[in-house]
């Protein structure tokens, strides 16, 4: 394993995380990938599928159970990875959720629609990153990636916001909502910048990466996203691989998208 780059991807048993792992396994460069999953069983199932889909690859993948809302789960995952490889070269913080549509569906309260997303997308990601930093700093080419959302603060300030015109009165009748998700991803962008500046003397390359509008299970809205023209999650996987493999090294500390960078 010492001859391979060691990559850990959170939330990787499906969707964009799965495609990130797959893209790395299909690379001509040598990797061992830790596939992070809240459920070890689902993670192992994903590993088995990937090994079939990438049967000709000499790269390797290993499931690790990690629920980033649980400090004890993160600590156990740290122990597992440390014992297995002793380091990581790249940490990809991919795990994320939205509770906005659950609020629309009456499944959670308004407060829970925000705090539930924040606990994963920001707080959990922060604890995960801080906990694994000692293993990342053992790399001779440490890379830290935060998978961020679609809209930036600048875009929304220009009026590019995913809501139709709404009638007067309160509460508004909404069939689609993203406010909690957008708030947490804006906070995640700030988290990335904080790590970028804190780790400059450690030589860690840090990015936010926006994979684009892709059809995933986020918010249990895959079909809705597909109808609106969302792309296949493999597009995100390929983009993340380019960052891991150095093609965007000139954009460290930036919000990276397929065709360039965005402002926050």
Secondary structure, 3 states (H helix, E strand, C coil): CCCCEEEEECCCCCHHHHHHHHHHHCCCCCEEEEEEECCHHHHHHHHHHHHHHCCCCCCEEEEEECCCCCHHHHHHHHHHHHHHCCCCCEEEECCCCCCHHHHHCCCCCHHHHHHHHHHHHHHHHHHHHHHHHHHHCCCCCCEEEEEECCCCHHHHHCCCCCCCCCCCCCCCCCCCCCHHHHHHHHHHHHHHHHHHHHCHHHCCEEEEEECCCECCCHHHCHHHHHHCCCECCHHHHHHHHHHHCCCCHHHCCCEEECCEEECC
